[in-house]
Every structure is written in structure tokens, then in C-alpha cells.
Amino acid sequence: MKEYKAHADNDSSLKELVQAHRQLSQMAKAIASSAEKMDDAYSHDLLVQRSGAHDKFAWMLQSLL
């Protein structure tokens, strides 16, 4: 993930936060898939929950735009 710069515009900052949460969610889903293939149920469950949390945060932030 890239480091984000401060913005004078709140909408730009929110858009970057939304994008970051979506990216984290996608990463968690990809790793969860790998964990499932390795029969690691605990890691899979943890990553699915994290992915859901990031999806929720992205949705909430998107609603502010």
C-alpha cells in the first residue's frame, strides 16, 4: 500500500480512505482464500472477519461523500 499525503480537500481524503479500505479488504480475501486451501480454518475465519470490517468501513466512508 502506498502512503497517502494530507489533502486540503476533505472529499479527497475520504476517497483515499475508501480506496485503502477496499484494498485491504481485497488483500484479506486473497489471503483468506490461501488459508482455506491450506485447511487453516482459524486464519480463514479471522481474515474473512477483517475483510468484512474493511468493507463496512469503506461503505460508511463512501456514504459521507
C-alpha positions as CSV (number, residue, x, y, z in Angstrom):
1,M,0.0,0.0,0.0
2,K,1.1,3.5,-0.7
3,E,1.5,6.3,1.8
4,Y,-1.1,8.9,1.4
5,K,-0.5,12.6,1.6
6,A,-2.6,15.1,3.5
7,H,-5.2,17.0,1.5
8,A,-6.8,20.3,1.9
9,D,-10.0,18.8,0.5
10,N,-11.9,16.5,2.8
11,D,-13.5,14.6,-0.1
12,S,-10.1,13.7,-1.5
13,S,-9.1,12.4,1.9
14,L,-12.3,10.4,2.3
15,K,-11.9,8.9,-1.2
16,E,-8.4,7.8,-0.4
17,L,-9.6,6.2,2.9
18,V,-12.4,4.4,1.0
19,Q,-9.8,3.1,-1.6
20,A,-7.4,2.0,1.2
21,H,-10.2,0.0,3.0
22,R,-11.2,-1.6,-0.3
23,Q,-7.6,-2.6,-1.0
24,L,-7.2,-4.0,2.5
25,S,-10.4,-6.0,2.1
26,Q,-9.2,-7.4,-1.2
27,M,-5.9,-8.4,0.3
28,A,-7.6,-10.1,3.2
29,K,-9.9,-12.0,0.9
30,A,-7.0,-13.2,-1.2
31,I,-5.1,-14.4,1.9
32,A,-8.2,-16.0,3.3
33,S,-8.6,-18.0,0.1
34,S,-5.0,-19.3,0.5
35,A,-5.7,-20.1,4.2
36,E,-8.8,-22.1,3.2
37,K,-6.8,-24.1,0.6
38,M,-4.3,-25.0,3.4
39,D,-7.1,-26.0,5.7
40,D,-6.3,-23.3,8.1
41,A,-9.8,-22.6,9.4
42,Y,-8.8,-20.2,12.1
43,S,-6.8,-17.9,9.8
44,H,-9.5,-18.1,7.2
45,D,-12.2,-17.1,9.7
46,L,-10.1,-14.2,11.0
47,L,-9.4,-12.9,7.5
48,V,-13.0,-13.1,6.4
49,Q,-14.0,-11.1,9.5
50,R,-11.3,-8.5,8.8
51,S,-12.4,-8.3,5.2
52,G,-16.0,-7.7,6.3
53,A,-14.9,-5.0,8.7
54,H,-12.9,-3.2,5.9
55,D,-15.9,-3.5,3.6
56,K,-18.1,-2.0,6.2
57,F,-15.7,0.9,6.9
58,A,-15.4,1.6,3.1
59,W,-19.2,1.6,2.8
60,M,-19.6,4.0,5.8
61,L,-16.9,6.4,4.5
62,Q,-18.4,6.3,1.0
63,S,-21.8,7.3,2.4
64,L,-20.2,10.6,3.5
65,L,-19.2,11.5,0.0
